[in-house]
Amino acid sequence: MNRQMVLVGFLQAQNCTNLPSSWRHPDSRSDSMSADYYQEIARILEAGKFHMAFFDDRLAMPDRYGNDHAHTVEYGIRCVKMDPLIVLTAMGLVTDRLGLGATCSTTYYEPFDVARRFATLDLMSGGRAGWNVVTSLNDGEALNMGRDSHPEHDSRYDKADEFMEVVLGHWDTWEDGALIMDKTSGRFADPTKVKRLDHKGAAFKSRGPFTVPRSDQGHPVIIQAGASGRGQRFAGRGVR
């Protein structure tokens, strides 16, 4: 049986690659915070038959050593972290087939917000969006998002279970064929095919109705890379 290789370009919306000093190379571009920089990468990946451009993300600047960010900023050690979804939107404008994947945390966002962002990217890109589900990593992220410390490992995944339930629930509230867009009658959509979620759980409440219609593929691709036993159980729940 023939096997197919899947090629994913691992990217970061920042001033350097995984090698923190890469920005210093004489041939390295100095406009890593511009749309043109990422759009060139997108064109190269698509021309090279890559399946996806994928961005990791972190909601904090490296500052753990001495609780001081001065060294990080001075030497450009991943001190920039732009919003990968906005970067992916720019990349999607200059490509036709390249998948567009980004990391987004279930610990520090609201489900409705995440559902809307990725559903919008899915529509804007013609069904090419992918969400890498993470529960975040360190206390720096917690401090940036109004918390004193990062939640305990398994409790983060307990919350993530419900987070996914809400996101997937919202994505399913618009049925296939809900859009009518009949200019003569004035009917934009069939209200019998758009429902509220009315979720009330242990961690989240979210009413709806959801504000983004379904894309042709239904909803964005879900990616999850948890290596712990709890993370694997979370990933193994799958999606509807």
N, C-alpha and C positions, 0 to 999 in steps of 0.2 A: 504494500500500500504506500502510495506517495505521501510524503509529509510536506506541509507548507510552513515556511518560516514567516513569523509575524515580526515586523520591524517597527520598533517604537523609538522615537527620538526623545531622550530624557533631557528636559530643559529646565532652566530656572529663570524667573523674571527678575534678573539682578545684573550686577556689573561684572560678574565673573562666572566661570563654569564651576565644576566640582573642585578644580584647582584654584584656590583663592587668589593666587597671584597671576592668573591668566590674563587679567586686564592689562598687565604691564608689558606683554609681548609687543614688540615693535609693530607687528602686522595686525594686532588686535584692534578692532573698531572701537572708537570712543563714544559711540552714540547708542549704548545699550539700553537707554531709556526712551528710545524713539520707536515709532511704529515701523519705520522703514527697516530697522535692524531685524525685527522679528519677522517681518514680511519676507525679507530675503531668506531667512532660515526656512520659512514655510515653503517657499518656492523650491529650495534645494531639496528639502525632504520629499516633497511631492514628486519632483523629477527623479529622485532616487528610489521611488516606489515604496517609500515608508508608509505604513498603515496609519500611524498616529504621531502627532506631536503631543508630548505629555509634560506637564509642569507639576513639580512638587511645590509645596508651599509651607511657610512657617510664619506665624503671626508675631514674631519677635526677632530682634536683632541679637546676634551673639554677644553676650555680655556677662557670662557666668564667671569668668576669671576675674576675681576682685570686685564683682558686681559693677564693672565699669565698661562703658562702651567706647571710650576714647581711642583705644588701640584698634578696635574694630573699624571705626570710622576713618581714622587716619590712614590705615593701610588697605582699606576697601575689602575687608574680609566678610563678604556676604552681608554688607550693611544695608544693601538695597533689597527690598522685597516688594515688588509691585503686584497688583491684583492680577492673577493669571487669567481670569475669565475675560477681562478687558483686553489683555494681550492676545488671547486666543481669538477674540472677535476680529481684531485687526488681521490676524493671520488667516482667518477664514475668508476674508474679503478677497484674497489673492490666490485662493486655491479652490479646487472643485471636489477633490476626493479625499484629501487628508483628514483623518480623524483628529478631533480636538479635545484632549483630555486634561482635566485639572483636578488638583486636590482641594478639598474643602472640608472643614472640621465639623463634626456633629456636636462637639463640646461647647463651641463658642458662637454658634449661629442659631437662628431660628429655622425650623423646618420649612415654613412657608417661603421665607426669603431664599433659601437654597433651592427649593423646588422651582421658584419663579426664575431665578438666574439661569439655571441649567436648561430649563424648558425654553427660555428665550434664546439661548445660544443654539439649542437644537433647531429651532425654527429658522434663525438667521443663517445657519450653516447648511440647511437642507438635510437635517438628521445626522449630523456628524459629531454631536457632543457626547462626552463621557465624563462621569463624575467618579473620582477616586475618593472613597469614603474613609476618613481617618478620624481618630478621637483625640488628636493632638499629642504633644510630647512633653513640654516642660513648663516650669513655673514662670518663665518670662512671658509666655503667651497668656497665662492666667492673669498676670499683673497688667498686661495691656488691655485685657478684656474685663477688668473690674473685679477680679477675684484675687484673694490673698495667696492661694496655692492651687496647683493642678490637682484635679480629682483623682482618686485612687483608680487603678487600672481596670478592675472588673466592673466597678460602678460606672465608668465611662462607657463600657460596652453595653451595660444594661440600659443606659440612657440612649445609646446609639440604636438599639433595637427598636425603641419606640420612635425615635427620630425617623428611621427608615419607614416605619409604618405610616407616619404622617406624610412624608414626601411622596411615597408611592401611592398613598391614598389620594392626595391632591392630583397627581398626574392622571389618575384613573377617573376623575370626576367629569372630565370632558370625554364623551363617547366618540367613537369613529362616526363620521357623518353628521356631527352636531352643527357644523357650519353650513348655512344655506346660502347666504349672501345674494339674495334675490332683490335686485334693485327695483324691480317693478312693484312687488308686493311690500317692500320695505322690511322683510324678515331677514335679519342677519344670521340668527342661529336658532336651533330648536331647543326651547327651554326644557323640554322633557328629557333631553340628552345631556343636560348640564346640571349637576347636583352639588349640594354642599357636603362637606366631609363631616363636620360636627364631631371632631375628635376631642375627647376628654379623657386624658390618661394620667399616669403618675407624675410625669415630668412635663407634659405639654398639653396645651389646649389650642385648638386651631379650628375655626369655624368654616371658612370659605364663603362663597364659591371661589374657586381658583380662577386666576385672571389670565391664564395663558392656554389657548387651545392646544390640542394634541398635535404633535408633528406626525409626519407620515409613518415614522417607525414606532410611534406610540409614546416612547419616552427615552431619555438619554441612556446610554450604556452605563452599567454600574461596574466599577473596578474596586477591588479591596485586596489589600496585601498584608493583613495581620498575620504574624508568625506565631503568636502565642496560642495556647489551646483555646482560650476564650475568644481570641480574634478569629480563629479558624471556625469556631462554632457560629460566630456572627456571620462570617462570609458564607457558611454552609446553609444558612436559612434561605438564601436565594431571593428572587423577586418574582412577583406574580406575572 
